[in-house]
Amino acid sequence: MDLASEYKRQFDWRSWSEVMDRLPPLVGTTVLDLGCGIGDQAAQLAKRGARVLGLDTNGELLAAAQARSIPNAEFRLGDLKAIDDLGVFDGIWSSFAAAYVPDLAPSLAHWRPHLAPRGWVALTEVDDLFGHAPLLPNTTSLLAAYAQDALTTNRYDFHMGRKLSGHLERAGFSVADARTLPDGEFSFDGPADANVLAAWSSRFDRMNRLRTFCGEAFDLVRDDFLAALSRPDHRSSAKVYLSVATR
């Protein structure tokens, strides 16, 4: 299964309707979707009356979004750190992209001039992606070390979810809503269903940095993690966070 198909499968595991209900009215507004993926959230925003410009750095995902010909949505190759020439928007949306910018507050501050006076920002992000149990001690240790290495090298913050509101406030925004969301892939107890388990298996296949970091232990780490997801006594400490803020 290609990456675009993986993204499409994940849509039903998120709580997008609940998130959309937390946004200001969208009819007649313009929204910038940063890290738009295959355009699923852009489609929801447009369906509720917004005109959407989606940016992503992944050409495969961007092509999938463009091929959908979503009414009132346009998709371009672009980076959430480089939006200087895009104009002013009523809202900025970004889902599961913030963790790739560990020092997020300066980027958020850079977004502020691109928002209308009463403009809003909505961010969703997972926190503690590997927070699942029961795992072998060595699996827990290696995953924790990998998460710390990702943060130290400024590649990814595995605990970004809980930090969204703080980053927004440091960037000068006023947080209007902050909450955790139900999530069928990341935040659940008990055994994963077959599709969720397959998605996690595919995610491990794509984690080349983790494979290099773990070395010969990678297969054991992956298999132990997937086995934990399958267990009746599986428990998750991972959470998906939403923060909505205004300029």
N, C-alpha and C positions, 0 to 999 in steps of 0.2 A: 504494500500500500504506500503510495507516495505521500509527501508531507501535506499537500493540499487536502488530500482525502482524510488524513489524520485530523486536520483542523476541522473539517466538516463534521466528522464523527463526534468531536468534543462539544459541539454546540449544545446538545440536549443535556449535557451534564452541568452546565452553568445555570445561573439564576438571572438571566438577562432581563426578563420581564420585570422582576423586582427592582433591578438596577434602573431600568428606563423610567419606572414609576417615581424614582427619587430625583429625576432631573427636572429643571424648570420646563415650562411649556416649549415645545419644539417647533410648532407650526410657524413657518415663515422665517426661521432662523438659519444661520450658517454654522456648521460644525466642522472642526478639523479633527480627523481621526488619525492619531499618531500610532503607528504599528498596526495597520489595518488588517493584516493577514489576508484572508480570502474574502473579506468584505461582509462577514456575517453581521457584525455590529453596525456597520455602515448601513446595511439594509434595514435594520431595525430602527435606526435613527431616521432614515429617509421615510420609512413607512409612517412614522409619527409626525412627518411634516417638515423635516429639516433638509437643507441642501448640504451635502457632505463632500468634503475633500479628504480622501484617504491617502496616507503615505506609508510606505514600507520599504525596507532595504532588501527584502528577499524577492528576487525576480520571479521565482516559481509561484510564490503566494500572490504576488501582484498580478501576474498573468491570469491566475484563476479568478481573482476579483474582477479584473477588467472584462473577462469573458462572460461574466454574468449579466452585463449591461443593466445594472441596477438603476432604475429611474432616479434622477436627482442625486446621483453619486458619481464622482470622478475619482480615479485612482492614479497616483503618480509614484515614481521611484523617488524616495526621499528619506531623510533621517530626522528623528524627533529633536536632534540637537541643532538642526540647521533649517530654520523656518523663516528666515529673515525676509524673504521676498514673496511671502504668501498672503500678505494683507491682514485684515482684522476679522475676527470671528466672534460669534455670540457664545460659542462654547468650544472647549477642547476636551476630547475624549481619548483615553489611552487605556487599553486593557492588556494586562500581562506583558507589558513592555518596560515598566518602571524599574524592575529589578536589574535590568541591563545597564542602568545608570546609577551605580551605588551612591555617588555624590549627587543626589537628585535635586536638591534645593536650588543650586545655581541655574540648572536647566529650566526649572519651573519659573524662576524669576525672569529668565529670558523670554518665557512665553507671555508674561503679563502684558507687554505692549501690543501683543497680537490679539488681545481680548477687548471687546466693547466694554464701556464703563461698568455695566452690570453683568459682565460675562462670567462664565463658570468653567471650572475644570472638574472632570470626573475621572478618577483613577481606580482600577481594580488590579489587585495583585495577590499572588499566593504567598503565604508565609510558612516557613518550615516544611518545604516540599518533601523532604525525606523523613518527616516526623511520623513514622509508622512503627508499630510494635505488634508482636515481639520479634526482635532481631537479635542475632548473635552479637556478643560484645565487640568482636572485631569489625563486623559490618557497621555498627553504630559509630565506632571510633573512626573508621576510614571515611564514612560519609560526613561526619562532623569536620574532619580535617580537610576534606575537599571543599566543603562550604566555606571554611575559614580561608583557604587558599584563594578561592574565587573572590572573596571580599578583599583580601590583602592586595591582590593583583588588579583590583578594580574592574573585574570582568562581570560580576553578578553578585547581588545581595540576596541570599536565600531567606533572609528575614525582613525583606522590604515591606511586606504587607502591613506589619504593625507600625512601620515608620512613616507611612504615607501622610498621615495628618500632620506629624511633626515637620516633615519636609515642606508641606504646603504652607504651614504657618511661618516657618523660617523664610519662605520666599515672599511673604507679605500677603498671603491669601487668608480669608476667613472661612474656616471649615464649618459647613452648614449641616453635614450629615456624615457620620462615620459608623460603620457597622461591619460585622462579619456576615457572610452569605452562605447558604447551603450550597454544597458542591458534591456532585456524584462521583467525581474522579479523585479529588484531592482530600476531601474532608468527610469521611464516612467511617462507621464502625461495622464490624462483621465482615464476612467474606465478599470480595469484589466479584461482580458478575463477569462473565466471559469477555465481554467487550471492553470493560475497564481494564481487566487484566492484560488483554492484548495491547491496549493503548500504552500501558506502562512498559510492557515488553518492548514495544517499538521505541519508546522514549529512551530506554537503556541502550538500544541499538544505535541511537543517534548521538549518545554521549561519549564522543571520542576522547574528550579531555578527561572524563572520569575514567575511561578505560586506561589511558596512559598513566593517570595518577595512581590507580590501584595496581597496575601491573598484572602479575600473575594471579592476584586475588580478585580480579574483576568478575570473573564468572561466578565465583562463590558469593560475592557481594550481591550481584544481580539475582542469582537464584534464591538466595536467602530472603531478599526483599520481596520478590514475587511470591515466594512461599508464605511470607507473613501476610501479604494481601489476601491470600486464599483461605486463611485460617478463620474458623468461627470466632476465635477470641481476638481477632485483629482489632486494633484501636489506632485511631489517627489523632495526632496533635496538630496536624496541618490545618490551616484556615485560609479562606479567601476573604480579603478585606476590600471594602468600598469606602472611598472618601470623596465627597463632593464639596467643593469650595467655591467661593465667589471672589471676584477681584475687589 
